[in-house]
Amino acid sequence: MATPVNDSGAGPVVILGAGYAGLTVAREVARRARGRLPLVLVDRNPVHVLRTELYEIGKIAAAAGDPRPWTVPLAKVLDRTGTTLRQGSVESIDLDRRTVRLDSGEEIRYGFLVIALGSVAAYYGVPGAAENTYNVYRLSGAQRLAAVVRDTERASAGLPGERRPRFVIVGGGSTGTELAAELATTDWEQISGPGARPPDVILVTGALPFLAGFPPKLIVHARELLRRAGVSLVHGVNVSHVDPGKVTLEDGSVLACDAAVWCAGLEAPAVAKTLAVPHGKGGRIAVEPTLALPNHPTVFALGDVAEIRDPSTGLLVPATAQAALAEARTAGRNIVARFEGRVLEPFRFRERGVVVALGLGTAAGTLGRATIWGSPAALLKRLVEREYSRAAEKGQESRLL
């Protein structure tokens, strides 16, 4: 074994963000370093949020504010890895001084730094989009949307004639697609009371192709399942502006609605975008194949906050939870390798499969070259999500497909 060489300077391994990437890299470093590297995890919340399940608006509405089905207490997870939690929001990162400043004013000095801060909604300068739409990128946002939908459905029993509630979803990626199907297939009478009317759900996919980047067979099945769910798709035109109660498209058409939801894309948070390092699309931090920052060998970025190219294909790695977990395992190994003076490995991504939920009890997905859809795909997605949640609570390794 090579002689340990810690070029990190004084300080622990500080991990920013307790999402899929952050938790996994903490566990990986703890397992491999065996107590030689102290770990500090920084997050604004005391829980790990199961972000891939926040499209479940019907279930969130029925839970009436109870966050437990979509969260894992960090105390449970970190106790098994010897990681210290610092609760707070990251205000700034000083790469020269090797410090992280929190909103409380506390400064944390790091030896190694892992930036896994996730992403925020990208509004692309569309007037009114930030102010007049909901999103499901955070649990608090999903809970606000769920409450609005529940109350709108409750009031729909008194609507005149055949009028039904209408919800407009902006964004034809997996998040918008899953959310639209969920809204359309939920039994709102059971949640909101007798007389609640099934909603009209419109999915505005924008100028980009529907489910861009997904396998063609999956897209075909997704279209069919959305049609059966009663979701209307609007293709080929972007949103020009959003006002309270209406979404205006670039062709001049207006979609009146009870609520609009923005699922049109993500970008890096401001604290990452302002770092004096190379950036990619949406302000994401451009990293080396080892996931380290150029000229900052003890700083790593991964998950949604990073722009990563697979060196074997030259293609951008998708911003998915499955990819984030794989990146975290590589980053964890590389942190310990650098600490021990060994050669770092490049990150290579092999997608195991993908499943998109398309309403209650149905989904479409791929496993290798096989395409699955309907209830078998939905069962697979549910089993994978539940296995990840159980493993996270126990501090064990898990995968999302």
Beta strands, then each sheet from edge to edge (+ up, - down):
strand 1: 13-16
strand 2: 39-43
strand 3: 47-49
strand 4: 71-73
strand 5: 83-87
strand 6: 90-94
strand 7: 99-102
strand 8: 107-109
strand 9: 112-115
strand 10: 120-121
strand 11: 166-170
strand 12: 200-206
strand 13: 231-235
strand 14: 239-243
strand 15: 246-249
strand 16: 254-256
strand 17: 259-262
strand 18: 266-267
strand 19: 285-286
strand 20: 292-293
strand 21: 296-301
strand 22: 306-307
strand 23: 353-357
strand 24: 363-367
strand 25: 370-374
sheet 1: 5+ 2+ 1+ 9+ 21+ 20-
sheet 2: 3+ 4-
sheet 3: 6+ 7- 8+
sheet 4: 10+ 18-
sheet 5: 13+ 12+ 11+ 17+
sheet 6: 14+ 15- 16+
sheet 7: 19+ 22+
sheet 8: 23+ 24- 25+
end
